[in-house]
Amino acid sequence: MTTHTPSLVVEKIAAHCSALAQSVAIEVVAQTGSTNADLLARLPTFSSPLVLVAETQTAGRGRAGRSWLSAPGSSLTFSLAWPFSQSPQALLGLPLAVGVALADALGSLDVTVRLKWPNDILKDGKKLAGVLIETANHSNQTWAVIGVGLNLLMPEELEQQIGRPVADATWLAQMDRNQLLAILINHLVVCLQQFSNSGFSAFVPSWNAFHAYAGQHVSILDQGQITQQGVALGVDASGCLLLQDQRGVVCSIMAGDVSLRPI
């Protein structure tokens, strides 16, 4: 039986973490089904934030029950458990705030990205990373488990399996993944503390600056069915997407998937 030696090492990740991020515990596993599922199952044992990163996820999850597919070494997949004093309803804009943090982190590494509402990070119009946030109550706090999947390399056979165009970031793939993860954690910790203090409103200008589809005609889909169409304006202080329909009426969209609508 061969032993898997992870290229991710707790001590090396921690060495690159900021003073603020030193309060976050870090665990590395060679393989698991889903880092989000693992942390959700362990929440009753937590008293402080924790990051769980897996070399390989075999049952990674995306939004709306979708699977997150990855090949060993081709992506960075991790989850961060973080406590909030707010109610789950007050965390509606959290996926968007996390998107801003990840976009800022990637921008600091010369990878230009845009944000697709509500939780995708795009590079060259294709999905580079996704965010899945799940919440649970524990010890009179709302714990958010923030799952992040970032494509580093995209083997052709995996892209065929996914069935839609996806982006990768070969420059990031050449980095020390311990340093890369630490940079992402550093930005996330700043983001989560700011969100705890002021909610999503502080992130609105940044999110709108990263908005991939600003001013473009889009369709809103729910389970594959078009529910609304219009021009995507941006997001409001609660994280809803503002959509202007053909009558000029601006609607607030709380949930759904966005797709470009050719005109």
Contacts in CASP RR format, 6 or more apart in sequence:
PFRMAT RR
TARGET T0000
AUTHOR 0000-0000-0000
METHOD contacts of the structure
MODEL  1
MTTHTPSLVVEKIAAHCSALAQSVAIEVVAQTGSTNADLLARLPTFSSPL
VLVAETQTAGRGRAGRSWLSAPGSSLTFSLAWPFSQSPQALLGLPLAVGV
ALADALGSLDVTVRLKWPNDILKDGKKLAGVLIETANHSNQTWAVIGVGL
NLLMPEELEQQIGRPVADATWLAQMDRNQLLAILINHLVVCLQQFSNSGF
SAFVPSWNAFHAYAGQHVSILDQGQITQQGVALGVDASGCLLLQDQRGVV
CSIMAGDVSLRPI
4 30 0 8 1.000
4 31 0 8 1.000
4 55 0 8 1.000
6 28 0 8 1.000
6 29 0 8 1.000
6 30 0 8 1.000
6 55 0 8 1.000
7 55 0 8 1.000
7 73 0 8 1.000
7 177 0 8 1.000
7 178 0 8 1.000
8 28 0 8 1.000
8 53 0 8 1.000
8 55 0 8 1.000
8 177 0 8 1.000
8 178 0 8 1.000
8 181 0 8 1.000
9 28 0 8 1.000
9 178 0 8 1.000
10 26 0 8 1.000
10 27 0 8 1.000
10 28 0 8 1.000
12 176 0 8 1.000
12 178 0 8 1.000
12 179 0 8 1.000
13 26 0 8 1.000
13 28 0 8 1.000
13 53 0 8 1.000
13 178 0 8 1.000
13 181 0 8 1.000
13 182 0 8 1.000
13 185 0 8 1.000
14 22 0 8 1.000
14 26 0 8 1.000
14 182 0 8 1.000
15 178 0 8 1.000
15 182 0 8 1.000
16 178 0 8 1.000
16 179 0 8 1.000
16 182 0 8 1.000
16 183 0 8 1.000
17 24 0 8 1.000
17 26 0 8 1.000
17 182 0 8 1.000
17 185 0 8 1.000
17 186 0 8 1.000
18 186 0 8 1.000
18 189 0 8 1.000
20 186 0 8 1.000
20 189 0 8 1.000
20 190 0 8 1.000
20 193 0 8 1.000
21 182 0 8 1.000
21 185 0 8 1.000
21 186 0 8 1.000
21 189 0 8 1.000
23 48 0 8 1.000
23 49 0 8 1.000
23 189 0 8 1.000
24 48 0 8 1.000
24 49 0 8 1.000
24 50 0 8 1.000
24 51 0 8 1.000
24 80 0 8 1.000
24 185 0 8 1.000
24 189 0 8 1.000
25 48 0 8 1.000
25 49 0 8 1.000
25 50 0 8 1.000
25 51 0 8 1.000
26 50 0 8 1.000
26 51 0 8 1.000
26 53 0 8 1.000
26 185 0 8 1.000
27 50 0 8 1.000
27 51 0 8 1.000
27 52 0 8 1.000
27 53 0 8 1.000
28 53 0 8 1.000
28 54 0 8 1.000
28 55 0 8 1.000
29 52 0 8 1.000
29 53 0 8 1.000
29 54 0 8 1.000
29 55 0 8 1.000
30 54 0 8 1.000
30 55 0 8 1.000
30 56 0 8 1.000
31 54 0 8 1.000
31 55 0 8 1.000
31 56 0 8 1.000
31 57 0 8 1.000
31 58 0 8 1.000
32 38 0 8 1.000
32 52 0 8 1.000
32 54 0 8 1.000
32 56 0 8 1.000
32 57 0 8 1.000
32 58 0 8 1.000
33 54 0 8 1.000
33 57 0 8 1.000
33 58 0 8 1.000
33 59 0 8 1.000
33 60 0 8 1.000
34 57 0 8 1.000
34 59 0 8 1.000
34 60 0 8 1.000
34 61 0 8 1.000
35 52 0 8 1.000
35 53 0 8 1.000
35 54 0 8 1.000
35 57 0 8 1.000
35 60 0 8 1.000
35 77 0 8 1.000
35 78 0 8 1.000
35 79 0 8 1.000
35 147 0 8 1.000
36 60 0 8 1.000
36 61 0 8 1.000
36 79 0 8 1.000
36 132 0 8 1.000
36 134 0 8 1.000
36 145 0 8 1.000
36 147 0 8 1.000
37 59 0 8 1.000
37 61 0 8 1.000
38 52 0 8 1.000
38 79 0 8 1.000
39 50 0 8 1.000
39 52 0 8 1.000
39 79 0 8 1.000
39 81 0 8 1.000
39 145 0 8 1.000
40 134 0 8 1.000
40 136 0 8 1.000
40 145 0 8 1.000
43 81 0 8 1.000
43 136 0 8 1.000
43 138 0 8 1.000
43 143 0 8 1.000
43 145 0 8 1.000
44 138 0 8 1.000
46 81 0 8 1.000
46 83 0 8 1.000
46 138 0 8 1.000
46 143 0 8 1.000
47 139 0 8 1.000
48 83 0 8 1.000
49 80 0 8 1.000
49 81 0 8 1.000
49 82 0 8 1.000
49 83 0 8 1.000
49 189 0 8 1.000
49 192 0 8 1.000
50 80 0 8 1.000
50 81 0 8 1.000
51 78 0 8 1.000
51 79 0 8 1.000
51 80 0 8 1.000
51 81 0 8 1.000
51 181 0 8 1.000
51 185 0 8 1.000
52 78 0 8 1.000
52 79 0 8 1.000
52 81 0 8 1.000
53 76 0 8 1.000
53 77 0 8 1.000
53 78 0 8 1.000
53 181 0 8 1.000
54 77 0 8 1.000
54 78 0 8 1.000
55 72 0 8 1.000
55 73 0 8 1.000
56 70 0 8 1.000
56 72 0 8 1.000
56 73 0 8 1.000
57 68 0 8 1.000
57 70 0 8 1.000
57 77 0 8 1.000
59 67 0 8 1.000
60 67 0 8 1.000
60 68 0 8 1.000
60 69 0 8 1.000
60 70 0 8 1.000
60 77 0 8 1.000
61 67 0 8 1.000
61 68 0 8 1.000
61 132 0 8 1.000
62 68 0 8 1.000
62 130 0 8 1.000
62 132 0 8 1.000
63 119 0 8 1.000
63 132 0 8 1.000
63 257 0 8 1.000
64 223 0 8 1.000
64 257 0 8 1.000
68 77 0 8 1.000
68 130 0 8 1.000
68 132 0 8 1.000
68 149 0 8 1.000
69 158 0 8 1.000
69 161 0 8 1.000
69 162 0 8 1.000
70 77 0 8 1.000
70 149 0 8 1.000
70 151 0 8 1.000
70 158 0 8 1.000
71 153 0 8 1.000
71 155 0 8 1.000
71 158 0 8 1.000
73 152 0 8 1.000
73 153 0 8 1.000
74 151 0 8 1.000
74 152 0 8 1.000
74 153 0 8 1.000
74 154 0 8 1.000
74 155 0 8 1.000
74 158 0 8 1.000
74 168 0 8 1.000
75 149 0 8 1.000
75 150 0 8 1.000
75 151 0 8 1.000
75 152 0 8 1.000
75 153 0 8 1.000
76 148 0 8 1.000
76 149 0 8 1.000
76 150 0 8 1.000
76 152 0 8 1.000
76 177 0 8 1.000
76 180 0 8 1.000
76 181 0 8 1.000
76 184 0 8 1.000
77 147 0 8 1.000
77 148 0 8 1.000
77 149 0 8 1.000
77 150 0 8 1.000
78 147 0 8 1.000
78 148 0 8 1.000
78 149 0 8 1.000
78 181 0 8 1.000
78 184 0 8 1.000
79 145 0 8 1.000
79 146 0 8 1.000
79 147 0 8 1.000
79 148 0 8 1.000
80 145 0 8 1.000
80 146 0 8 1.000
80 147 0 8 1.000
80 148 0 8 1.000
80 185 0 8 1.000
80 188 0 8 1.000
80 192 0 8 1.000
81 143 0 8 1.000
81 144 0 8 1.000
81 145 0 8 1.000
81 146 0 8 1.000
82 143 0 8 1.000
82 144 0 8 1.000
82 146 0 8 1.000
82 192 0 8 1.000
83 138 0 8 1.000
83 141 0 8 1.000
83 142 0 8 1.000
83 143 0 8 1.000
83 144 0 8 1.000
84 90 0 8 1.000
84 91 0 8 1.000
84 141 0 8 1.000
84 142 0 8 1.000
84 143 0 8 1.000
84 144 0 8 1.000
84 195 0 8 1.000
84 196 0 8 1.000
85 141 0 8 1.000
85 142 0 8 1.000
85 196 0 8 1.000
86 142 0 8 1.000
86 196 0 8 1.000
86 199 0 8 1.000
87 142 0 8 1.000
88 135 0 8 1.000
88 137 0 8 1.000
88 142 0 8 1.000
90 199 0 8 1.000
91 133 0 8 1.000
91 135 0 8 1.000
91 142 0 8 1.000
91 144 0 8 1.000
92 200 0 8 1.000
92 238 0 8 1.000
92 239 0 8 1.000
92 240 0 8 1.000
92 254 0 8 1.000
93 118 0 8 1.000
93 199 0 8 1.000
93 200 0 8 1.000
93 203 0 8 1.000
93 238 0 8 1.000
93 239 0 8 1.000
94 133 0 8 1.000
94 144 0 8 1.000
94 146 0 8 1.000
94 195 0 8 1.000
94 200 0 8 1.000
95 118 0 8 1.000
95 119 0 8 1.000
95 131 0 8 1.000
95 133 0 8 1.000
96 115 0 8 1.000
96 117 0 8 1.000
96 118 0 8 1.000
96 119 0 8 1.000
96 200 0 8 1.000
96 203 0 8 1.000
96 207 0 8 1.000
96 235 0 8 1.000
96 239 0 8 1.000
97 191 0 8 1.000
97 192 0 8 1.000
97 194 0 8 1.000
97 195 0 8 1.000
97 199 0 8 1.000
97 200 0 8 1.000
97 203 0 8 1.000
97 207 0 8 1.000
98 119 0 8 1.000
98 131 0 8 1.000
98 133 0 8 1.000
98 146 0 8 1.000
98 148 0 8 1.000
98 188 0 8 1.000
98 191 0 8 1.000
99 115 0 8 1.000
99 119 0 8 1.000
99 121 0 8 1.000
99 131 0 8 1.000
99 207 0 8 1.000
99 210 0 8 1.000
100 115 0 8 1.000
100 191 0 8 1.000
100 203 0 8 1.000
100 206 0 8 1.000
100 207 0 8 1.000
100 210 0 8 1.000
101 187 0 8 1.000
101 188 0 8 1.000
101 190 0 8 1.000
101 191 0 8 1.000
102 113 0 8 1.000
102 121 0 8 1.000
102 129 0 8 1.000
102 131 0 8 1.000
102 148 0 8 1.000
102 150 0 8 1.000
102 184 0 8 1.000
102 187 0 8 1.000
102 188 0 8 1.000
103 113 0 8 1.000
103 114 0 8 1.000
103 115 0 8 1.000
103 121 0 8 1.000
103 206 0 8 1.000
103 210 0 8 1.000
104 187 0 8 1.000
104 206 0 8 1.000
105 183 0 8 1.000
105 184 0 8 1.000
105 186 0 8 1.000
105 187 0 8 1.000
105 188 0 8 1.000
106 112 0 8 1.000
106 113 0 8 1.000
106 121 0 8 1.000
106 128 0 8 1.000
106 129 0 8 1.000
106 169 0 8 1.000
106 172 0 8 1.000
107 113 0 8 1.000
108 183 0 8 1.000
108 187 0 8 1.000
109 171 0 8 1.000
109 172 0 8 1.000
109 175 0 8 1.000
109 180 0 8 1.000
109 183 0 8 1.000
110 171 0 8 1.000
111 123 0 8 1.000
111 128 0 8 1.000
111 169 0 8 1.000
111 171 0 8 1.000
111 172 0 8 1.000
112 123 0 8 1.000
113 121 0 8 1.000
113 122 0 8 1.000
113 123 0 8 1.000
113 128 0 8 1.000
113 129 0 8 1.000
113 210 0 8 1.000
114 121 0 8 1.000
114 122 0 8 1.000
114 123 0 8 1.000
114 125 0 8 1.000
114 210 0 8 1.000
114 211 0 8 1.000
114 212 0 8 1.000
115 121 0 8 1.000
115 122 0 8 1.000
115 207 0 8 1.000
115 210 0 8 1.000
115 211 0 8 1.000
115 212 0 8 1.000
116 122 0 8 1.000
116 127 0 8 1.000
116 212 0 8 1.000
116 213 0 8 1.000
116 258 0 8 1.000
117 211 0 8 1.000
117 213 0 8 1.000
117 232 0 8 1.000
117 234 0 8 1.000
117 235 0 8 1.000
117 241 0 8 1.000
117 258 0 8 1.000
118 239 0 8 1.000
118 241 0 8 1.000
118 255 0 8 1.000
118 256 0 8 1.000
119 130 0 8 1.000
119 131 0 8 1.000
119 132 0 8 1.000
119 133 0 8 1.000
120 127 0 8 1.000
120 129 0 8 1.000
120 130 0 8 1.000
120 131 0 8 1.000
121 127 0 8 1.000
121 128 0 8 1.000
121 129 0 8 1.000
121 130 0 8 1.000
121 131 0 8 1.000
121 150 0 8 1.000
122 128 0 8 1.000
122 167 0 8 1.000
122 212 0 8 1.000
123 167 0 8 1.000
123 169 0 8 1.000
124 167 0 8 1.000
125 167 0 8 1.000
125 212 0 8 1.000
126 165 0 8 1.000
126 166 0 8 1.000
126 167 0 8 1.000
127 151 0 8 1.000
127 164 0 8 1.000
127 165 0 8 1.000
127 166 0 8 1.000
127 167 0 8 1.000
128 150 0 8 1.000
128 151 0 8 1.000
128 166 0 8 1.000
128 167 0 8 1.000
128 168 0 8 1.000
128 169 0 8 1.000
129 148 0 8 1.000
129 149 0 8 1.000
129 150 0 8 1.000
129 151 0 8 1.000
130 148 0 8 1.000
130 149 0 8 1.000
130 150 0 8 1.000
131 146 0 8 1.000
131 147 0 8 1.000
131 148 0 8 1.000
131 149 0 8 1.000
132 146 0 8 1.000
132 147 0 8 1.000
133 144 0 8 1.000
133 145 0 8 1.000
133 146 0 8 1.000
133 147 0 8 1.000
134 144 0 8 1.000
134 145 0 8 1.000
135 142 0 8 1.000
135 143 0 8 1.000
135 144 0 8 1.000
135 145 0 8 1.000
136 142 0 8 1.000
136 143 0 8 1.000
136 145 0 8 1.000
137 143 0 8 1.000
146 188 0 8 1.000
148 184 0 8 1.000
150 169 0 8 1.000
150 172 0 8 1.000
150 184 0 8 1.000
151 166 0 8 1.000
151 167 0 8 1.000
151 168 0 8 1.000
151 169 0 8 1.000
152 168 0 8 1.000
152 169 0 8 1.000
152 170 0 8 1.000
152 172 0 8 1.000
152 173 0 8 1.000
152 177 0 8 1.000
153 168 0 8 1.000
153 170 0 8 1.000
153 173 0 8 1.000
154 166 0 8 1.000
154 167 0 8 1.000
154 168 0 8 1.000
159 165 0 8 1.000
159 166 0 8 1.000
172 180 0 8 1.000
191 203 0 8 1.000
194 202 0 8 1.000
194 203 0 8 1.000
195 202 0 8 1.000
195 203 0 8 1.000
200 237 0 8 1.000
200 238 0 8 1.000
200 239 0 8 1.000
201 237 0 8 1.000
204 235 0 8 1.000
204 236 0 8 1.000
204 237 0 8 1.000
204 239 0 8 1.000
207 234 0 8 1.000
207 235 0 8 1.000
207 239 0 8 1.000
208 214 0 8 1.000
208 234 0 8 1.000
208 235 0 8 1.000
211 232 0 8 1.000
211 234 0 8 1.000
211 235 0 8 1.000
213 232 0 8 1.000
213 258 0 8 1.000
213 260 0 8 1.000
214 232 0 8 1.000
214 233 0 8 1.000
214 234 0 8 1.000
215 231 0 8 1.000
215 232 0 8 1.000
215 233 0 8 1.000
216 231 0 8 1.000
216 232 0 8 1.000
216 260 0 8 1.000
217 229 0 8 1.000
217 230 0 8 1.000
217 231 0 8 1.000
217 232 0 8 1.000
217 260 0 8 1.000
217 261 0 8 1.000
217 262 0 8 1.000
217 263 0 8 1.000
218 229 0 8 1.000
218 230 0 8 1.000
218 231 0 8 1.000
218 232 0 8 1.000
218 243 0 8 1.000
218 258 0 8 1.000
218 259 0 8 1.000
218 260 0 8 1.000
218 261 0 8 1.000
219 226 0 8 1.000
219 228 0 8 1.000
219 229 0 8 1.000
219 230 0 8 1.000
219 258 0 8 1.000
219 259 0 8 1.000
219 260 0 8 1.000
219 261 0 8 1.000
220 226 0 8 1.000
220 227 0 8 1.000
220 228 0 8 1.000
220 229 0 8 1.000
220 241 0 8 1.000
220 243 0 8 1.000
220 253 0 8 1.000
220 256 0 8 1.000
220 257 0 8 1.000
220 258 0 8 1.000
221 227 0 8 1.000
221 256 0 8 1.000
221 257 0 8 1.000
221 258 0 8 1.000
221 259 0 8 1.000
222 255 0 8 1.000
222 256 0 8 1.000
222 257 0 8 1.000
224 257 0 8 1.000
227 256 0 8 1.000
228 243 0 8 1.000
228 245 0 8 1.000
228 251 0 8 1.000
228 253 0 8 1.000
229 245 0 8 1.000
229 246 0 8 1.000
229 261 0 8 1.000
230 243 0 8 1.000
230 244 0 8 1.000
230 245 0 8 1.000
230 246 0 8 1.000
230 261 0 8 1.000
231 243 0 8 1.000
231 244 0 8 1.000
232 241 0 8 1.000
232 242 0 8 1.000
232 243 0 8 1.000
232 258 0 8 1.000
233 242 0 8 1.000
233 243 0 8 1.000
233 244 0 8 1.000
233 250 0 8 1.000
234 241 0 8 1.000
234 242 0 8 1.000
235 241 0 8 1.000
235 242 0 8 1.000
236 242 0 8 1.000
236 252 0 8 1.000
238 252 0 8 1.000
240 252 0 8 1.000
240 253 0 8 1.000
240 254 0 8 1.000
241 252 0 8 1.000
241 253 0 8 1.000
241 258 0 8 1.000
242 250 0 8 1.000
242 251 0 8 1.000
242 252 0 8 1.000
242 253 0 8 1.000
243 250 0 8 1.000
243 251 0 8 1.000
243 252 0 8 1.000
243 253 0 8 1.000
244 250 0 8 1.000
244 251 0 8 1.000
245 251 0 8 1.000
END
